Amino acid sequence: MPHPSLDETNGAHPHARATDFGLALVVGSSPINRIVVASIAERAGLKVVAETPETAGAALNARRPGTVILDGGADDRDCERLMESLAAQRLAGGGRTPFVILLSNRNSSEALPPRGGTIDAIVAKPITPDRLQPLIRSMMDRVRG
């Protein structure tokens, strides 16, 4: 079986792979929140992979999603360990992708500052389709051209 961090077609590092603009990676500690957010993203037209913060790094590198939705948890820091990988993918992708949304318990003016410009949008909880779907659709329009 090939090493999961290598592209099976040419042996390239995963950062060299093409971004899948139709795919969203939903990351959060709460299984219920992952299901709710994944359902909203699917209704917005995306395929979804949902992972815990502990397993999301492997999915991020293997799948190259165009959108990453991070549930920050109670203190907005549940997904801190992904920030470096997200920044590296954004650098490899020319600065546009992945589009990163942070789901926060604070409103956008109170939320923690984006880490290194990696967070594109902050959505205050509770998460509803009315709040998240328009943002996802707008992002899809922006990155697709």
Legacy VTK file of the C-alpha trace (Angstrom):
# vtk DataFile Version 3.0
C-alpha trace
ASCII
DATASET POLYDATA
POINTS 145 float
0.000 0.000 0.000
1.437 3.447 -0.906
2.460 5.904 1.759
-0.602 8.113 2.493
1.395 11.338 2.367
2.430 10.791 -1.234
0.413 11.396 -4.354
-0.061 7.941 -5.851
0.164 9.191 -9.420
3.526 10.896 -9.306
5.008 10.589 -5.810
4.652 14.329 -5.229
4.299 15.842 -1.800
0.608 16.452 -0.951
1.043 20.235 -1.128
1.719 19.784 -4.858
-1.704 18.200 -5.431
-4.589 20.124 -6.918
-7.110 21.688 -4.566
-10.563 20.077 -4.590
-12.864 23.118 -4.621
-15.909 20.884 -4.218
-14.658 19.449 -0.919
-14.984 20.846 2.604
-13.108 19.577 5.636
-15.182 20.097 8.789
-13.102 19.935 11.968
-14.384 19.899 15.526
-14.266 18.069 18.822
-18.045 17.746 19.099
-19.515 14.942 16.957
-22.899 16.693 16.973
-21.441 19.981 15.735
-19.485 18.139 13.016
-22.712 16.504 11.793
-24.684 19.775 11.832
-21.966 21.757 10.047
-21.338 18.955 7.528
-25.038 18.874 6.693
-25.100 22.645 6.112
-22.006 22.445 3.882
-23.547 19.575 1.891
-26.722 21.616 1.339
-24.497 24.416 0.020
-23.212 21.996 -2.636
-19.967 20.666 -1.151
-18.769 17.130 -0.524
-17.729 16.872 3.113
-15.125 15.059 5.176
-15.614 15.508 8.942
-12.714 14.934 11.338
-11.650 15.565 14.913
-8.839 18.066 15.503
-6.560 15.095 16.195
-7.203 13.389 12.832
-7.787 16.438 10.625
-4.139 17.002 9.682
-3.953 13.741 7.764
-7.224 14.467 5.938
-6.090 18.006 5.125
-2.871 16.775 3.535
-4.407 13.779 1.767
-7.531 15.455 0.357
-6.581 19.144 -0.278
-10.056 20.617 0.402
-10.945 24.021 -1.001
-12.801 24.884 2.199
-11.960 24.147 5.825
-14.529 24.836 8.540
-13.075 24.860 12.051
-15.266 24.580 15.145
-13.137 26.453 17.652
-14.824 24.881 20.663
-15.461 26.723 23.917
-12.290 28.849 23.725
-11.847 29.044 19.915
-8.608 27.071 20.213
-9.661 23.453 19.573
-8.107 23.510 16.095
-4.882 25.421 16.867
-2.696 22.497 15.832
-3.967 22.782 12.224
-2.942 26.413 11.736
0.588 25.629 10.573
-0.627 23.037 8.036
-3.329 25.415 6.788
-0.779 28.203 6.363
1.552 25.851 4.450
-1.250 24.760 2.107
-2.277 28.353 1.533
1.310 29.268 0.673
1.539 26.311 -1.724
-1.822 27.277 -3.251
-0.785 30.813 -4.090
-2.470 32.349 -1.057
-6.085 31.638 -2.063
-6.880 28.212 -0.711
-8.033 26.635 1.397
-10.743 29.101 2.398
-10.919 28.847 6.204
-13.999 29.561 8.321
-13.812 29.641 12.128
-17.007 28.880 14.040
-16.711 30.928 17.221
-18.537 31.449 20.496
-17.667 35.128 20.162
-19.007 37.528 17.563
-16.576 38.505 14.821
-15.503 41.723 16.577
-14.697 39.825 19.804
-13.119 36.780 18.176
-9.459 36.052 18.500
-7.411 37.666 15.730
-6.816 35.470 12.688
-3.572 33.562 13.045
-1.189 34.699 10.345
-4.038 35.601 8.010
-5.110 31.958 7.818
-8.728 32.543 8.919
-10.868 34.113 6.176
-14.173 34.396 8.012
-15.560 34.045 11.519
-19.137 32.885 12.056
-20.665 33.312 15.503
-22.451 30.378 17.085
-25.122 29.117 17.117
-24.482 27.890 13.604
-27.517 27.965 11.352
-27.946 27.425 7.612
-28.877 31.138 7.253
-25.466 32.160 8.579
-23.186 29.538 7.069
-24.632 28.645 3.632
-24.391 32.164 2.117
-20.780 32.417 3.259
-19.927 29.025 1.737
-21.626 29.925 -1.547
-19.861 33.294 -1.671
-16.531 31.582 -1.026
-17.225 29.028 -3.763
-17.951 31.827 -6.235
-14.772 33.658 -5.212
-12.341 30.745 -5.485
-13.835 29.314 -8.672
-13.364 32.508 -10.502
LINES 1 146
145 0 1 2 3 4 5 6 7 8 9 10 11 12 13 14 15 16 17 18 19 20 21 22 23 24 25 26 27 28 29 30 31 32 33 34 35 36 37 38 39 40 41 42 43 44 45 46 47 48 49 50 51 52 53 54 55 56 57 58 59 60 61 62 63 64 65 66 67 68 69 70 71 72 73 74 75 76 77 78 79 80 81 82 83 84 85 86 87 88 89 90 91 92 93 94 95 96 97 98 99 100 101 102 103 104 105 106 107 108 109 110 111 112 113 114 115 116 117 118 119 120 121 122 123 124 125 126 127 128 129 130 131 132 133 134 135 136 137 138 139 140 141 142 143 144
